[in-house]
Amino acid sequence: MKIGFDILGGDYAPQNCLEGAMMAQKELPSDVRLVLIGDQEVAHEFFGRNGVDPSLFDYVHTTETIEMGESPTKAFSQKPNSSISVGFKLLKEGQIQAFASAGNTGAMLVGSMFTVKAIPGVIRPCITTLLPKESGGFGLILDVGTNADCKPDVLYQFGILGSICAREVYKIANPKVALMNIGEEPEKGNLVAQAAYGLMKDAKDFNFVGNIEGREIFSDKADVIVCEGFVGNILLKTAEAFYDVICRRNRSDEYFDKFNYELYGGTPVLGVNGNVMIGHGISTALAFKNMLLLSKDVANAKLNDKIAQSFQ
C-alpha cells in the first residue's frame, strides 16, 4: 500500500508534516509506504538533520501549493502542479491508495468531487468527526462542514455513510444512528428535520434510533449522529473551544483529554471514489502521524468499496 502525503499542506508545513511522517513511518507496517508530495530537497535536508534515512520514503517533487486564502476551484484548475492537484492525480491513476493533506480544505473537496468523483448514487459526499463518549469509546457526527444546507434524502444518505464508516473503520457493531434535532418527538424541528425523520424511521439501510438532542451527543444513545454541515460544524467548533478553555485553565481530565484533535489527525471524505483524508490546518506532528495511521486503516477497510456496494 502507498499513502500519498502532502508535505506542503497546513499552517506549519513542511516542518510539522515531515516530523509527522517520521513518526508515522516508525509505526506503519513494512508493506505500507509513504509517498511525500512536495519539495524533495527540503525533505532530504530535513531527514538528514534528524538522522533519518531519506530512502525510507518515496517522493513526488513539486514546490507549488494552493494557499489557504485562494479560491479552491480556480486554484485547482490553474495550479496543476500544486501538491494537492498532484496528489489527486496519483490517487485517480491508482499510484497511491490514499491521499492525505491538511492544505486548503476547499481544494481538497474540489479534488474529491472533480478528480476521483462521487460514488454513483451518492448525492453529497461529506466529512465526519469523532465525538468522545463519557462512558468510553467514540461516536461519529456528520456532516461537519461540507454541506451547510441539506435536503431530507441527503440526510438519509448520511445515515448510510456514517453507519458504514462506524462499522468498517471504527469497528462499532450495528451502529445506532440518530438525527440531530431540538427534541425527541418526531414532529419537532424544522421542516427538513421532520421530513428526514419520516424517511429514516423505517430505514432498512441502518439502525435508526430516533432524534437526539444536543445535550445527549456524548451519551450512549447513538453511535452516528446525522445533521446538516452548518449544525455539525458549530458543534465541532464548540467542542474544540471548550477543550481549549479547559487547557487554558490548566485542568486535566482523562475524558476531556479525548477532545484533543491531535489524537485523531484527520477525517475521510465519505462517498467519493478514493481514500481522501483531510486534516486540520493547524495540525501538529502528532496530528499528522495519526492522520497517516488512519489513512492506512481506511484503505485496509476498503471503505469506498463497501459504500459503493451499498449504493448499487
N, C-alpha and C positions, 0 to 999 in steps of 0.2 A: 504494500500500500504506500502511496505517496500523498503527502499532505502539503498543499501549497500554502505558503505563509507570506503575507505582505509585510515586509520589514520597513516599509516607508509609511505605513498607516498608523495613525494615533498621534496624540499631542506630544508624546515624548519619544517618537521614533527618531533614529533606529535603535537608540540605546536600550530602551525597555524591551523592544521586540527581540533583539539579539540575546539579551540576558534571559528572556523567557524561552527562546529557542534552545539555549544551552541547558536550561533546567529541564525542559520537556524531553530533550534528546536522551537524557540520563534515565528517564522513566519509561519511555516508549519501548515496545518490544523491538527486537532486532529486525523484524520484517517490515517495520514502518520507517519510512524515510521522509525527512523534512526537506521541502524544496523552497529555498528562500528567494523571494521575488523582490528585487531592489538592487541597490548598489553593491556589487560583488566585492569591489576593492575595499569599501568601508567595512564590510562583513569580515573579510580576511584579516584586515588590520585589527579589528576588534577581537576576533578569536585569538590572534597571535598574542595580543597584550594579555589575554586571560588564560594563556596556556592550553587552548583548545585546538584540536586538530581540525582545520577547515574542511578536510575531506570527509568528515562525518556528515556533511550536508551536501545537497545538490543546490545549484544556483541557476537562476534566470536573471540576467543582468538588465536593469533599467534604472534610470535616475529620475524619471518623470513621475510625478504624483498628482493626484487630484486633491486639491486643498479643501479644507473643511468648509470654507465660505463660497466655493464655486457652485454654479448651477449643475446639479448631478447629470441631467440629460445632455446638456451642452458639452460638459467636460468629458463625459464618457465617449461621445462621438468624436470630439476634437482632439482627444489625447489617447490614441490607440496604443501608445507605448507606455502609458501610465501603469503603475504596479497593479491597480485594480483591473484595468482592461486586460492586461496580460494574464492575470490570474484567471479571469473568466474564460479567456481563450483556451488556456491549458485545460480547464475543467471541462469545457464543451468538447474538446478533442480527446478527452479521456487520458491525458498525460498525467493528471493528478486525480485522486479520488475524493478530495475535499479541498475547499479553499477558505482560508480564514483571514480576516482583516479587521482592524479597528479604525480604518480610514473613513472617508466620507460615507455616512450611512445611506444617504440618498443614492449615491453612485452604486453602492452595493445592492440596493434594491432594484435600481435600473438594470444593472448587470444580470440580476437574478431573473427579471421579467423578460428582458430582450435578448439575452445570450443563451442561457440554459432553458429559459421559458417555464411557464407554469405547467404543471401536470395536467393533461386533458381532464376536464371536469371540475377542476378547482377554480372557483370564481375569483377568489382573492387570497394569494399567499399571505402569510402573517408571521409574526415573531412572538416568542413567548419568554417568560422568565419564571424562575423558581420562587416559591413562597415557603419559607420555613414554617413547619407546624409546631405548635407549642408542645405537643406530645411526642415530638420526634419525627423525623422524615421530612418530606417535602411535597408540595403540590405545585401545579402549573397554573399560570394565568395567561390568557391570550384573547385578543391581540393586545400588545402593549405599545402601539405607536404607528404601525404601518397603515392601518385603515381607520381614520378618525370617525367616519360615518359608515355604518353597515346596514344592509337590509337583513330581514329575518333569515333568508336562506343562507346568507353568508355566515351568520352566527351559528346556524345549524352545522355548517361545514367546519367551523372552528371546533365544534364538539368532536367531530370525527378526527380532525388533525391532532388536537390535543390528546385525545384518548389513545391514538396510535403512538404518539411520541412518549406519553407517560408509560405505556406498556412496553414498548420496544427498547427505549433508551434508558428509562429510569426504573424499569422492572417492577412497575406497580400493576399487580394483577387486577383485572376487571376494574379499572379506574372509575371512580364516581365523578360524573360530570354535572356541574351546576351552572345556572345562568345568573350573572350578577344583576341585582335588582334592588329596589328600595323597600322591599317587603317580600315575605314568603308566599303570599297568596297569588294565584295565577293572574288575577285581574290587576295586580299592582304594576307600577311603572308606566313608561311612555308607550306609545302605540307599537314601536319597534319591539320592545321587550315583551309586550303582550302577545304579539304575533309570533315572535321567536319561541315563546313558551308553548304556544299552540302547536308548533312544528315539532318541538323537542320532546313533548310529554309522551308521545307514542313512539319514540325513536327506537329502531332496531339496530342502528349503527353504533350505539354507545349506551352506557349505563347512566341514564339521566335521573337525577335525584331531586330536581326542582330548582326553585330560586334560592339564592344565597345573598345575605346582606353583608355590607362592608365590615361589620363587627365580627363576622364569622370566617373571614378569609384565612385566618391562621388556625382554624379548628380542623377537626377530622371530618366535617360534614362533606367536603368534596376534595377530590384529588386534582380535578381540572376545573378551572373557573373560566367561563366564556363571557366576553364583553367586547364592546367596541374599543378600538385603539385609543380613542380620546379618553375614555374612562380608565382603561388599563394603564396608560402612560402616567396619568395623575396618581393612581395607586402606587405604581412603581417608584415614581419620584418622591412621593410622600414617605414611603418606606425607607428610601435612601437617605432622605433628610432626617428622619427620626434616628437612624443609625448614626449619622454624623453628629447629631446633638448629644447622643449618649457618649460618643467618643470624646467630644469636646469637654464633657463634664467628668471625664476620667472614670466612667463607670465600666465595670467589666462583668459580663454575664454570659454564661455558656450559650444560652438561647439567642440572645441579641447578637452575639458574635457571628451567628449564621447569616446575618443580613449583609455581611461584607461581600460585595460583588466580586472581589478578587478570588473568592473560593470557587466561583462558577465560570468566570472568564468570558463567556460569550453565550450566544443563543443561535440555534439553527433557524434558517428561513424555511418554514414549513410549506410544502405544496409546490416546490419547484423541482425541475429535473436535474438535480445536482445537490451535493452536500455543501451548502454555503453557511459559513459561520460569521456572525457579526459580533464584534467586541466593543466595549466602552471606549470612547475616545481618550479617556484619562487612564487607560489600562496600565497597570504596573507590570513588572516582570512576572510576578506570581500570577496575575490575571491572564497574561499571555500563555504561560505554561499550562494553566488549567483549560484555557480555550483550545489549545492544541490536543490535550488529552481527551477533551470532549469531542473534538473533531474525529479522533480515532474511534471513539465509542459509537458516534452517529454513523460513520461509514460502515463499521462492523455490523451494526444493527440492520443495515440495508433499509434504512428508514424510508427513503424515497420509493423503493420498490414496494414496500408494504402499503404506502399511501396510494401509489398508482394502482395496485391491485384492488384496493378498497373503492376506488373511483371508476373502475372498469364498468 
